[in-house]
C-alpha cells in the first residue's frame, strides 16, 4: 500500500484523521503479512518456499573461489608414511578419541571419535592466524593425515555453523572418500551448501540434514543429538552410543535461561544420560576461567533498547556485532522497532547468515523489512535509522573498519552518531580494535562498549554452568576440549576437585586416548586403567593465503615473511664488466698457485641495489653498500666465477647492514656478465635465482635475466656444490646452446 504517499501528493496533512487511518491500515496490513509468512515458513517468515527478499538477492552473489581442486595446494599431499596412532587392529581399548585440532588452541575444532577400528569425524573447523603468520587468512587442520587414512573415516558430523567448526570443509571434504556422508542440521547445512558451492564441491547426495533430537546410525555409533544454546542457531551436542559404552560431546554451549528464540538448553536429555551412565564426557573449556554464569541474551536486548532510547532524536545509531549472532540481530531489530527506527545492514556476511536462517525457517524477522544500505544512507532520516555493520574485530575489509579510516564508499561517520559495540574483543585483536575505536572517536561520535554497558554476552559457559553439567552427567571419564592447554588443565582440575569426577585426562592434538568399558560394581583396581593414551602422531597445520595458496608453514615461507617484515630485504643486480672466463692462455700448464699469482685482480661492476622494509638513512646505506662491495671486489681475480662473485657481494651487503643499522636483512644477489643480462639491456635486471642470504636457498639453480627487448641471455641451472667446484659459465654473447642445454634451463 502506498496510500500515505498518495495523500501527501494530494496535499492532505499527515496529522489529519484520514492520514492516521491510512497509517493504521498499513500497520495492520504489515502484521497480517508477517503472520502469514510465519505460518508458511516458520519464525521470521523463512522457509524453502518463500521468495527471497530484494535485500538478500542483492547481497548474496556467489563468488567462485575454486574449480574444486585449485584451492587445495599441497594440503592433500603425503607428509610421509605416518602410521595411524593407536593399538594394533582388534586390540586395545574399544572407545577412542583422536583430536586433530582444537586442543591447546582456540579454534580449528576437528576430532576423530572411534569404536575399535571405525571412526567418525566431529567438525572440520579452521583457526584464524595470529599476527606472526603474515599474509595468511586461514589455518587448517592436517588434511594430509585425514586423506591418508580416509578409509577409516565413515562419516562427518557438524555440531554448529561457526567458522571454527565448518571453515575447513572445503579442504577436508576432497580428502575423504567420495562416499563419506556429512551430517548437519538445516540451518548449518544452508551455510555449508553455500561454502561448498563457492569451491565447486557441492554434492547433494553426500550432505544430509537431520532434526535436533533425532537418532540415527552414523559409522560405528548410534547418534542422538540434543539441543544446546550458543551464539548461533541450531547448535547441538552429541550422544554416541555403542556396545562398549556411551560418549557425550557437548559442542560449544552455554545455558541460556531465557532464550529469545524459544529453544531451551536440553537439560532433560543430559539428566537421562546421567542416570544411564556415560563412559566419557567431552565439554567446551573456552570460558572455564570465568566465574559465575553468563548473562541472558534478553538482558542484552534490554540494554540495547535503553541505549537506543537515550539517543532518541540525536542522530544515527551504528551497531556492530558478530555476523553469525542471529539472535542478537533479532534483539537489535526489536530494540529499533521499539524506538521507531528502521534497520539497515552493511556487510555481506550478515546477509549470508540471515539468508541461511530464513531458508531454515528460523529468521527472527522478515528480511523484507530491512532497508537497503545505500538508500538508507542517502535519503532516510538519520534519527530513525540503525545501521548494523560487520567489523567488530577490525577486520581490514569490514564495513566499520573501512568507515573508521574514511575508506568506506557509503558509510561516513558523523559527530552525532552513536556506536554500539555489541561484541567481545577476541584475544589477539586488541590493538587493532582499539586503533579502530580511536579513529571512530576522532570523528566526535559517542561510543558505547565495555562490560558495564551489558551490550554483549558470551556464547560459552562460565564455571557454574560447567559444574552443573559435570554433576548432571557424572561420567566415568572426563576429557576437556576446545581451549588453550591451561584452560583444559583448569577444567580437568575443577571436575576432579569440585564435581567428584575421579578420572580426568588432558591431552594434545595428535594424541589418541582410549577408554575401556563402563565401570560396574565388580570392577576393582586402578581407575586410571579405564583410560590411557594409546598412540601419538605428529600433525601439521596447513595455511591458506585467502586465495589458492595452501601449504605448510615451510611451503608458505612463514619464516621468511617474518624475517623480511622484521629485518627487511635487499635486491642487488651485479653487472660484471671485465670478467675473463678461465685462466689466460700463457698460464696453461703451470701450477694452480703460480696461476693465481699471475691472474690479474680487480673485478669491475655496475651495481643496482634496492632495499625494502629497511631504514636506508636517506640513501646513506645504499652508498655504503656500494662502497663495501666495490672495495672487496678490487681484490678478486678477474677469472672468478659468477657464483663466487655473488657470494662475496652477499657477504659484504650483510656486513654493511649489520654495521650501519644492526639489521640482518634477506639478501638476494644476481650477477651476470656485461651484455648478457640485466642492466646492459636497460631492462632493470629482472632475473631469476641468484644468491640469497638464506643458506637453504643458496644451493638452488640459477637462470639469467630476461631482456627488455633485444637478445635474451640465460645461464644453465646448476646445484650449489657443483657450481662451486666446476662452474658452468655463461656462453659468450652470440654463442648458441645445444638442444640438451636448452632443455635444462630453468625458465622464469
C-alpha positions, 0 to 999 in steps of 0.5 A: 500500500502506498496510500500515505504517499498518495495523500501527501501528493494530494496535499492532505496533512499527515496529522489529519484523521484520514492520514492516521487511518491510512497509517493504521491500515498499513500497520495492520496490513504489515502484521497480517503479512508477517503472520502469514509468512510465519505460518508458511515458513516458520519464525521470521517468515523463512522457509524453502518456499518463500521468495527471497527478499530484494535485500538478500538477492542483492547481497548474496552473489556467489563468488567462485573461489575454486574449480574444486581442486585449485584451492587445495595446494599441497594440503592433500599431499603425503607428509610421509608414511605416518602410521595411524596412532593407536593399538594394533587392529582388534586390540586395545581399548574399544572407545577412542578419541583422536583430536586433530585440532582444537586442543591447546588452541582456540579454534580449528575444532576437528576430532576423530571419535572411534569404536575399535577400528571405525571412526567418525569425524566431529567438525572440520573447523579452521583457526584464524592466524595470529599476527606472526603468520603474515599474509595468511587468512586461514589455518587448517587442520592436517588434511594430509593425515585425514586423506591418508587414512580416509578409509577409516573415516565413515562419516562427518558430523557438524555440531554448529555453523561457526567458522571454527567448526565448518571453515575447513570443509572445503579442504577436508571434504576432497580428502575423504572418500567420495562416499563419506556422508556429512551430517548437519542440521538445516540451518548449518547445512544452508551455510555449508551448501553455500561454502561448498558451492563457492569451491565447486564441491557441492554434492547433494547426495553426500550432505544430509540434514537431520532434526535436533533430537533425532537418532540415527546410525552414523559409522560405528555409533548410534547418534542422538543429538540434543539441543544446546544454546550458543551464539548461533542457531541450531547448535547441538551436542552429541550422544554416541552410543555403542556396545562398549559404552556411551560418549557425550560431546557437548559442542560449544554451549552455554545455558541460556535461561531465557532464550529469545528464540524459544529453544531451551538448553536440553537439560532433560536429555543430559539428566537421562544420560546421567542416570544411564551412565556415560563412559566419557564426557567431552565439554567446551573449556573456552570460558572455564576461567570465568566465574559465575554464569553468563548473562541472558541474551534478553538482558542484552536486548534490554540494554540495547533498547535503553541505549537506543532510547537515550539517543532518541532524536540525536542522530544515527545509531551504528551497531556492530556485532558478530555476523553469525549472532542471529539472535542478537540481530533479532534483539537489535531489530526489536530494540529499533522497532521499539524506538521507531527506527528502521534497520539497515545492514552493511556487510555481506556476511550478515546477509549470508547468515540471515539468508541461511536462517530464513531458508531454515525457517528460523529468521527472527524477522522478515528480511523484507523489512530491512532497508537497503544500505545505500538508500538508507544512507542517502535519503532516510532520516538519520534519527530513525535509522540503525545501521548494523555493520560487520567489523567488530574485530577490525577486520581490514575489509569490514564495513566499520573498519573501512568507515573508521579510516574514511575508506568506506564508499557509503558509510561516513561517520558523523559527530552525532552518531552513536556506536554500539559495540555489541561484541567481545574483543577476541584475544589477539585483536586488541590493538587493532580494535582499539586503533579502530575505536580511536579513529571512530572517536576522532570523528566526535561520535559517542561510543558505547562498549565495555562490560558495564554497558551489558551490550554483549554476552558470551556464547560459552559457559562460565564455571557454574554452568560447567559444574552443573553439567559435570554433576548432571552427567557424572561420567566415568571419564572426563576429557576437556576440549576446545581451549588453550592447554591451561584452560583444559588443565583448569577444567580437568582440575575443577571436575576432579576437585569440585564435581567428584569426577575421579578420572580426568585426562588432558591431552594434545592434538595428535594424541589418541586416548582410549577408554575401556568399558563402563565401570560396574560394581565388580570392577576393582583396581586402578581407575586410571586403567579405564583410560590411557593414551594409546598412540601419538602422531605428529600433525601439521597445520596447513595455511591458506593465503585467502586465495589458492595458496595452501601449504605448510608453514615451510611451503608458505615461507612463514619464516621468511615473511617474518624475517623480511617484515622484521629485518627487511630485504635487499635486491642487488643486480651485479653487472660484471664488466671485465670478467675473463672466463678461465685462466689466460692462455700463457698460464696453461700448464703451470701450477694452480698457485703460480696461476693465481699469482699471475691472474690479474685482480680487480673485478669491475661492476655496475651495481643496482641495489634496492632495499625494502622494509629497511631504514636506508638513512636517506640513501646513506646505506645504499652508498655504503653498500656500494662502497663495501662491495666495490672495495672487496671486489678490487681484490678478486681475480678477474677469472672468478666465477659468477657464483663466487662473485655473488657470494662475496657481494652477499657477504659484504651487503650483510656486513654493511647492514649489520654495521650501519643499522644492526639489521640482518636483512634477506639478501638476494644477489644476481650477477651476470656478465656485461651484455648478457643480462640485466642492466646492459639491456636497460631492462632493470635486471629482472632475473631469476635465482641468484644468491640469497642470504638464506643458506637453504636457498643458496644451493638452488639453480640459477637462470639469467635475466630476461631482456627488455627487448633485444637478445635474451641471455640465460645461464644453465641451472646448476646445484650449489656444490657443483657450481662451486667446484666446476662452474658452468659459465655463461656462453659468450654473447652470440654463442648458441646452446645445444638442444640438451642445454636448452632443455635444462634451463630453468625458465622464469 
